[in-house]
């Protein structure tokens, strides 16, 4: 038995960085990091431009696979780049 399977993680999910991360957590992270305006520039979807709420965005992303995939990819890129958190950037500007 592999290490991941011992912990209850299926074999095909061991190397998946999104395993166990909820879509709401991803969206909250991105909104906190970029803000709605910058997020809508990265991913051009109306729920990021007009009705800027977590609830409406989650509803859309759960029904629209292509948009969800773009959000997940931006999340992974943001983690890899270790983009500084917005509060870190603001404190440096003071």
Secondary structure as a PSIPRED ss2 file (coil, helix, strand):
# PSIPRED VFORMAT (PSIPRED V4.0)

   1 X C   1.000  0.000  0.000
   2 X C   1.000  0.000  0.000
   3 X H   0.000  1.000  0.000
   4 X H   0.000  1.000  0.000
   5 X H   0.000  1.000  0.000
   6 X H   0.000  1.000  0.000
   7 X C   1.000  0.000  0.000
   8 X C   1.000  0.000  0.000
   9 X C   1.000  0.000  0.000
  10 X C   1.000  0.000  0.000
  11 X H   0.000  1.000  0.000
  12 X H   0.000  1.000  0.000
  13 X H   0.000  1.000  0.000
  14 X C   1.000  0.000  0.000
  15 X C   1.000  0.000  0.000
  16 X C   1.000  0.000  0.000
  17 X C   1.000  0.000  0.000
  18 X C   1.000  0.000  0.000
  19 X C   1.000  0.000  0.000
  20 X C   1.000  0.000  0.000
  21 X C   1.000  0.000  0.000
  22 X C   1.000  0.000  0.000
  23 X H   0.000  1.000  0.000
  24 X H   0.000  1.000  0.000
  25 X H   0.000  1.000  0.000
  26 X H   0.000  1.000  0.000
  27 X H   0.000  1.000  0.000
  28 X H   0.000  1.000  0.000
  29 X H   0.000  1.000  0.000
  30 X H   0.000  1.000  0.000
  31 X H   0.000  1.000  0.000
  32 X H   0.000  1.000  0.000
  33 X H   0.000  1.000  0.000
  34 X H   0.000  1.000  0.000
  35 X H   0.000  1.000  0.000
  36 X H   0.000  1.000  0.000
  37 X H   0.000  1.000  0.000
  38 X H   0.000  1.000  0.000
  39 X H   0.000  1.000  0.000
  40 X H   0.000  1.000  0.000
  41 X H   0.000  1.000  0.000
  42 X H   0.000  1.000  0.000
  43 X C   1.000  0.000  0.000
  44 X C   1.000  0.000  0.000
  45 X C   1.000  0.000  0.000
  46 X H   0.000  1.000  0.000
  47 X H   0.000  1.000  0.000
  48 X H   0.000  1.000  0.000
  49 X H   0.000  1.000  0.000
  50 X C   1.000  0.000  0.000
  51 X C   1.000  0.000  0.000
  52 X C   1.000  0.000  0.000
  53 X C   1.000  0.000  0.000
  54 X H   0.000  1.000  0.000
  55 X H   0.000  1.000  0.000
  56 X H   0.000  1.000  0.000
  57 X H   0.000  1.000  0.000
  58 X H   0.000  1.000  0.000
  59 X H   0.000  1.000  0.000
  60 X H   0.000  1.000  0.000
  61 X H   0.000  1.000  0.000
  62 X H   0.000  1.000  0.000
  63 X H   0.000  1.000  0.000
  64 X C   1.000  0.000  0.000
  65 X H   0.000  1.000  0.000
  66 X H   0.000  1.000  0.000
  67 X H   0.000  1.000  0.000
  68 X H   0.000  1.000  0.000
  69 X H   0.000  1.000  0.000
  70 X H   0.000  1.000  0.000
  71 X H   0.000  1.000  0.000
  72 X H   0.000  1.000  0.000
  73 X H   0.000  1.000  0.000
  74 X H   0.000  1.000  0.000
  75 X H   0.000  1.000  0.000
  76 X H   0.000  1.000  0.000
  77 X H   0.000  1.000  0.000
  78 X H   0.000  1.000  0.000
  79 X H   0.000  1.000  0.000
  80 X H   0.000  1.000  0.000
  81 X H   0.000  1.000  0.000
  82 X C   1.000  0.000  0.000
  83 X C   1.000  0.000  0.000
  84 X C   1.000  0.000  0.000
  85 X C   1.000  0.000  0.000
  86 X H   0.000  1.000  0.000
  87 X H   0.000  1.000  0.000
  88 X H   0.000  1.000  0.000
  89 X H   0.000  1.000  0.000
  90 X H   0.000  1.000  0.000
  91 X H   0.000  1.000  0.000
  92 X H   0.000  1.000  0.000
  93 X H   0.000  1.000  0.000
  94 X C   1.000  0.000  0.000
